[in-house]
Amino acid sequence: MLKGYLVEKGVSFAERLTDADPLAHEEMLKVSDGAMGVPFAVFEKDDGTVVKILGFDKEKVDAALGLS
């Protein structure tokens, strides 16, 4: 759902498949403070603020992207 939503909104992103890539899995665990759910997204706002979102929460994604 998140991937489709980002495509729909024209947002470029890098997809990391943590089940197939052990290094991506390790990186996600570090960045997410140990959370293991997917999707897990990291957005960096224009002001440098980093927003981490576990799961697909449209309102949080919109806020992180400045769409709300």
Secondary structure, 3 states (H helix, E strand, C coil): CHHHHHHHCCCCCCCCCCCCCHHHHHHHHHHCCCCCCCCEEEEECCCCCEEEEECCCHHHHHHHHCCC
